[in-house]
Amino acid sequence: MWAPRDFSYRKFARKYEQDGAGDVLRSSAEFATRKLLAPPVLHRLIDSGHVRTIDRDELLALSDRCTCLARADFVTVS
């Protein structure tokens, strides 16, 4: 799950010395969310069909389109 270099006491101590306790806590919470919480939640949403993913070929086919989310239409650009 975590590589040995993802979280170390040296990184934690350096962050604490440079930025203080508040930033260390925020960064630690962000790190834990990104590494532990987000992946299983995202995989579950993808598997259940709530989040749609596209493959490389579909991405390439859509690469010349600019989508306007406010109007829900698209424009083909050269």
Protein Blocks (a to p, Z undefined) as FASTA:
>chain_A
ZZfklpcfklmmmmmmmnojmlmmmmmmmmmmmmmmmmmmmmmmmmnopaccddfklmmm
mmmpccdfklopacddZZ
